[in-house]
Structure formats: structure tokens, C-alpha cells
Amino acid sequence: MVEEEIMANKNKFKAAAAKIGGAVGRIDGTAHKAAHKASVALDVAKGELNDVAKQVEALKKQLAKSSKKLQAALR
């Protein structure tokens, strides 16, 4: 009878461990997916930031040219 109780407890522990392991695996997978999505979003944001920086540089050049032309016209 004692031996049966020990075996039953072992089976319960094994079942509990399997449930815990499964939950940990699901959480790990979810975290991995979230990290991947964040990485993709970061890459997109970097690309957009580079595009905006290029536009700002182009506007600076355009402003400098316009400024020179205006100064020449005022002389």
C-alpha cells in the first residue's frame, strides 16, 4: 500500500512537472515572437528615420540655395 502511494505521488509530480514545462515552453515561445516583432518594428523605424534624415538634409541644401539666391537678389 505504501508503495502504491509513492508511485501515485511520483506520477502526480511527473504530471505537474510536465504541465509546468509546457507552460514555460509556451511563455518562452510567446516571448520569442514578441522579441521578433519588436526587432522587425525597430528595423522599420530605423529605415524611416534614415529617410527622414535624408529629407532634412535635402531641405537644408534647398534652403541654403534659396538663401543665397535671395541675398544675391537683394544686392
FILO-597301 format. One record per residue: residue number from 1; residue in three letters; y, z, x of N, C-alpha, C in turn. Coordinates in pm, 1 decimal. Layout:
KOLSE     k     r       n_yy       n_zz       n_xx      ca_yy      ca_zz      ca_xx       c_yy       c_zz       c_xx
KOLSE   NUM   Ala          Y          Z          X          Y          Z          X          Y          Z          X
...
//
This chain:
KOLSE     k     r       n_yy       n_zz       n_xx      ca_yy      ca_zz      ca_xx       c_yy       c_zz       c_xx
KOLSE     1   Met     -118.6        0.0       80.8        0.0        0.0        0.0      126.2        0.0       85.9
KOLSE     2   Val      124.3       75.1      193.6      237.1       80.4      284.7      255.8      -55.5      351.1
KOLSE     3   Glu      146.2     -115.9      384.5      151.3     -246.4      449.8      212.6     -351.2      356.5
KOLSE     4   Glu      181.1     -344.0      228.4      237.8     -437.8      130.9      388.9     -418.7      118.3
KOLSE     5   Glu      433.6     -292.4      121.4      576.9     -263.6      112.4      649.8     -319.2      235.6
KOLSE     6   Ile      589.3     -304.2      349.3      650.6     -356.1      472.7      661.7     -508.0      465.8
KOLSE     7   Met      555.6     -572.4      419.2      557.9     -718.5      407.3      662.8     -762.8      304.8
KOLSE     8   Ala      673.1     -688.6      194.0      771.5     -722.4       91.5      912.2     -708.2      147.2
KOLSE     9   Asn      936.1     -601.2      223.0     1068.0     -581.9      283.3     1099.3     -691.8      383.9
KOLSE    10   Lys      998.3     -731.8      462.4     1018.8     -839.6      558.9     1056.0     -969.3      486.9
KOLSE    11   Asn      987.7     -996.2      376.9     1018.4    -1117.2      301.2     1159.9    -1111.6      243.5
KOLSE    12   Lys     1200.9     -994.6      196.9     1337.0     -978.6      144.1     1439.9     -999.3      254.7
KOLSE    13   Phe     1411.0     -943.9      372.1     1502.8     -961.7      484.1     1511.9    -1108.5      525.8
KOLSE    14   Lys     1396.5    -1174.9      526.5     1395.0    -1316.9      561.9     1475.0    -1398.0      460.5
KOLSE    15   Ala     1457.1    -1364.8      332.4     1529.9    -1436.5      227.8     1679.9    -1411.1      240.1
KOLSE    16   Ala     1717.1    -1287.9      266.3     1858.7    -1254.2      282.7     1917.0    -1325.7      404.6
KOLSE    17   Ala     1841.0    -1328.0      512.6     1887.3    -1396.3      633.8     1904.5    -1545.3      608.4
KOLSE    18   Ala     1815.2    -1603.1      532.6     1825.3    -1745.7      501.3     1948.9    -1772.7      416.5
KOLSE    19   Lys     1977.6    -1685.8      320.6     2097.2    -1703.0      238.4     2223.7    -1690.2      322.4
KOLSE    20   Ile     2224.9    -1591.2      410.1     2341.4    -1571.7      496.8     2359.3    -1692.5      588.9
KOLSE    21   Gly     2249.9    -1737.8      647.4     2257.5    -1854.4      735.9     2306.6    -1977.6      662.4
KOLSE    22   Gly     2260.9    -1996.8      540.6     2306.5    -2111.2      461.9     2454.0    -2102.9      430.3
KOLSE    23   Ala     2500.2    -1982.0      395.7     2642.3    -1963.0      365.9     2727.6    -1988.6      490.0
KOLSE    24   Val     2682.2    -1939.4      602.9     2754.9    -1961.2      728.3     2760.6    -2110.5      760.3
KOLSE    25   Gly     2650.9    -2179.2      738.7     2647.8    -2323.8      764.0     2744.2    -2399.4      674.5
KOLSE    26   Arg     2750.2    -2362.0      547.7     2843.1    -2427.5      455.2     2987.1    -2401.2      496.1
KOLSE    27   Ile     3015.4    -2277.5      533.3     3151.7    -2242.4      575.3     3188.6    -2318.8      701.9
KOLSE    28   Asp     3095.3    -2327.0      794.8     3120.4    -2398.8      920.1     3147.0    -2546.1      891.9
KOLSE    29   Gly     3069.3    -2604.6      802.1     3090.2    -2745.3      767.1     3224.5    -2766.7      700.7
KOLSE    30   Thr     3262.3    -2675.3      612.6     3391.6    -2685.4      545.2     3505.5    -2672.6      646.1
KOLSE    31   Ala     3492.2    -2580.1      738.4     3594.2    -2562.2      842.1     3604.5    -2686.8      929.0
KOLSE    32   His     3490.6    -2746.5      960.6     3490.9    -2868.4     1041.9     3562.8    -2980.9      968.8
KOLSE    33   Lys     3535.1    -2996.5      840.0     3602.3    -3100.4      761.6     3752.3    -3076.3      756.1
KOLSE    34   Ala     3792.8    -2951.5      737.0     3935.3    -2918.5      731.1     4002.9    -2947.4      865.1
KOLSE    35   Ala     3936.1    -2915.0      973.5     3992.1    -2942.0     1106.1     4005.6    -3092.6     1129.4
KOLSE    36   His     3907.4    -3168.2     1084.1     3913.2    -3313.6     1099.2     4030.0    -3371.6     1018.9
KOLSE    37   Lys     4045.4    -3324.8      895.1     4157.1    -3372.8      812.3     4291.3    -3337.8      875.8
KOLSE    38   Ala     4301.2    -3217.7      931.9     4424.9    -3177.0      997.7     4452.7    -3264.7     1119.6
KOLSE    39   Ser     4348.3    -3298.6     1192.0     4363.3    -3384.3     1309.4     4412.0    -3523.0     1270.4
KOLSE    40   Val     4354.8    -3577.3     1164.1     4397.1    -3709.6     1115.7     4542.1    -3703.9     1070.1
KOLSE    41   Ala     4577.9    -3598.7      996.6     4715.7    -3583.9      949.1     4812.2    -3572.0     1066.5
KOLSE    42   Leu     4770.2    -3502.1     1170.9     4853.7    -3487.9     1289.7     4875.7    -3622.6     1357.3
KOLSE    43   Asp     4771.7    -3703.1     1367.3     4785.1    -3836.0     1427.0     4880.9    -3923.0     1346.3
KOLSE    44   Val     4871.2    -3916.8     1214.7     4961.1    -3994.0     1128.5     5104.7    -3946.8     1147.4
KOLSE    45   Ala     5123.8    -3815.5     1151.4     5257.8    -3760.1     1169.6     5316.6    -3800.1     1304.7
KOLSE    46   Lys     5233.3    -3800.1     1409.4     5281.6    -3842.7     1541.2     5327.9    -3987.4     1538.1
KOLSE    47   Gly     5249.4    -4071.9     1473.2     5286.4    -4212.9     1462.6     5417.1    -4231.7     1388.0
KOLSE    48   Glu     5432.9    -4158.7     1277.8     5556.7    -4168.8     1201.0     5674.8    -4117.0     1281.4
KOLSE    49   Leu     5654.2    -4009.6     1355.7     5761.7    -3955.2     1438.8     5802.7    -4055.6     1546.0
KOLSE    50   Asn     5706.5    -4122.5     1606.4     5738.8    -4224.9     1706.2     5817.1    -4339.1     1643.7
KOLSE    51   Asp     5778.9    -4379.7     1522.4     5851.4    -4486.1     1453.4     5996.0    -4445.2     1425.9
KOLSE    52   Val     6013.8    -4321.6     1381.0     6149.2    -4272.4     1352.9     6230.5    -4265.8     1481.6
KOLSE    53   Ala     6168.4    -4222.6     1589.6     6238.6    -4214.2     1717.9     6283.7    -4352.9     1762.6
KOLSE    54   Lys     6199.9    -4453.6     1743.3     6237.3    -4590.9     1778.4     6354.0    -4638.3     1693.1
KOLSE    55   Gln     6351.2    -4605.3     1564.4     6460.9    -4644.4     1475.3     6591.1    -4577.4     1517.0
KOLSE    56   Val     6583.1    -4450.5     1557.2     6702.9    -4378.7     1602.4     6759.1    -4444.3     1727.9
KOLSE    57   Glu     6673.1    -4481.2     1820.8     6719.1    -4547.6     1943.0     6785.9    -4681.4     1910.4
KOLSE    58   Ala     6726.6    -4756.2     1818.3     6785.5    -4884.6     1779.3     6922.1    -4863.3     1714.7
KOLSE    59   Leu     6933.9    -4760.8     1632.7     7062.8    -4731.4     1569.5     7166.3    -4687.3     1672.4
KOLSE    60   Lys     7123.7    -4612.1     1774.5     7215.5    -4572.2     1881.7     7271.1    -4694.6     1953.9
KOLSE    61   Lys     7180.8    -4788.6     1984.2     7224.2    -4911.3     2052.5     7320.3    -4990.2     1964.4
KOLSE    62   Gln     7288.1    -5000.3     1837.0     7372.8    -5074.4     1743.6     7510.0    -5007.5     1733.0
KOLSE    63   Leu     7512.5    -4875.4     1727.9     7638.4    -4802.6     1720.2     7721.0    -4823.1     1846.8
KOLSE    64   Ala     7655.3    -4822.1     1961.4     7726.6    -4843.7     2087.5     7789.4    -4983.1     2090.9
KOLSE    65   Lys     7715.2    -5084.6     2046.2     7769.0    -5220.4     2042.0     7885.8    -5230.0     1946.0
KOLSE    66   Ser     7869.7    -5172.0     1828.7     7977.3    -5176.1     1729.7     8100.8    -5103.4     1780.1
KOLSE    67   Ser     8079.6    -4993.1     1847.5     8190.0    -4916.2     1903.5     8266.1    -4997.7     2007.3
KOLSE    68   Lys     8193.2    -5067.2     2095.0     8257.7    -5149.8     2196.7     8338.1    -5261.9     2132.6
KOLSE    69   Lys     8278.8    -5326.7     2030.0     8347.1    -5436.0     1962.3     8474.2    -5385.3     1893.0
KOLSE    70   Leu     8468.0    -5269.4     1832.0     8583.7    -5212.4     1763.4     8692.5    -5177.0     1863.1
KOLSE    71   Gln     8654.9    -5119.0     1976.5     8753.4    -5085.2     2077.6     8820.0    -5210.9     2133.6
KOLSE    72   Ala     8739.5    -5316.0     2150.6     8796.8    -5441.2     2201.4     8890.5    -5501.9     2098.4
KOLSE    73   Ala     8857.5    -5491.9     1972.6     8941.8    -5548.0     1866.9     9072.7    -5470.2     1854.9
KOLSE    74   Leu     9070.9    -5342.4     1882.0     9192.2    -5261.5     1870.3     9286.9    -5281.2     1988.3
KOLSE    75   Arg     9241.8    -5340.9     2094.2     9326.7    -5361.3     2212.5     9414.1    -5479.3     2195.5
//
